Amino acid sequence: MTEKREHDIIESFIRFADRLIDDVDVLDLTTELTRDCARLLDVAAVGLLLADPSGVLHLLAATSEEARTLEAFQLQRDEGPCLDCFQTGEPVNVEDLRNETQRWPRFTAVAAEQGFASVHAIPLRLRDERLGALGLFGTTPGTLNDDDLKLAQGLAHVASIAIVQVTNAPERSDILAALRTAVASRALVETAKGVIAHTHGVDTQEAFNRLRDQAHQHRQHLADVARDVVSGRTSTTAPTGME
Amino acid sequence: MASDDGVQAGLTAAVVAVGGGAAADRLCACCVQLLAVDGAALSLTSGGTDYSVGVSGTGIKTITELQFTLGEGPCFDVVSSSAPVLVADLNDTHRWPAFAGAAAELGVRAIFALPITVAGFPVGVLTLCRHRPGRLTGSAVTGVFLAAELAVLPLLDVMGTDMRAALNDVGSPAWAELGSMMRSEVYQATGVLIAQLGVPPAEAMVRLRAHAFATGLSISDIAYQILDHHLYLDDDDKDRPGSER
């Protein structure tokens, strides 16, 4: 392991640990989890599905438009490795999607269209409670090595604890309220991406990078930055990494 | 109280077949029937004004309007936080002294207010109130959240009155329609229209939806055309198809 990678891993765990005692926001948390996984693991893109108390899954975060499309497809068509992973609570490792056309005929076709060749789905759960699933998508066939899989599971565990902390209100109505707010926040982020893309002539991926960077730099919630953009209170003009 | 499935079916039926204000009234009446509350109101709150789109009766209308007279109440908090405000007992909260007093006079003890969001942006509030204090229980818990999702449809209808006729023809399957609006590309295209036309989120969504109706294409197809710069919706032609370039 390189020193840089080790440093990044430690930093990632510390950030999630901080979340446990800090102002927790489900959308920020899931967005960071997917980004860290995409950075630290040998995968091309990462997406995350989170369940509400009725067991209905919602798409909360994705690191690329392709991963977003693939996660949304699974939800709409009720088919795919991330759904199986959520339902069983066990990881689903698919080295080569071309071998799984019978198991998920429609999913494998869309995955190929989006340029993906392998999937590793990691369950988000705490004890017996199933919270959701993390989808790790690769553009070449192959399996993740053991260290990467363990790291993914470790990050998923820490994130699960933090998510439960937010949603672990005694009343079901409070949990639903927290999740509904997170889902609305995600809609707001997508809308803000459209505003930035049009205003600055960038693609939606770059628009998202700018939103996220601005949230980090100003220590704001992603949803708050997005709300400001949509309501025109600010314009995210700075390119990635610059003010 | 009805089962989870019964609640979902009942609420869904309320907004199908009729559009706009009629659907809003029916949805509110249905909330009272199915969710063990005594009053329900659906209001548009965008632009800082309150406008009741649907109510289940006169009592709840007074309660919602009261908040705007007094300048405080759960509706304000819902709009400013974009989060649901669920108050099991108004006697236990000191958040809105004037409103709580007035509500008590009208015999209201519990109040549940939920944001109606379009593209993640609050455009309205669904307010439910009850004479008896206590939290929501059983199928009413998920029911109020389902009702808040469904309420988007009549609210958008009222904003885009031109579409009401089209909607009546469709007899739209509400969940499918909501699902089609909750896709990333639709939100992103809504954002493009907000920036391009300088309109608020709800109006941008109304335009998208109207264009889908007018052309017979899915709202997702329209969204992709906008994102790929193949379609520009005009500034003024609200109900006519935009120019294809």
Interface residues (C-beta under 8 A of the other chain):
Chain A: P53 S54 L59 E65 R68 T69 A72 Q76 E171 R172 S173 D174 L176 A177 R180 T181 A184 S185 R186 A187 L188 V189 E190 T191 A192 K193 G194 V195 I196 A197 H198 T199 T204 A223 A226 R227 V230 S231
Chain B: D4 S82 A83 P84 L86 L114 P115 T117 A119 G120 F121 R135 L136 V141 T142 V144 F145 A148 G179 M182 R183 S184 Y187 Q188 A189 T190 G191 V192 L193 I194 A195 Q196 P201 L227
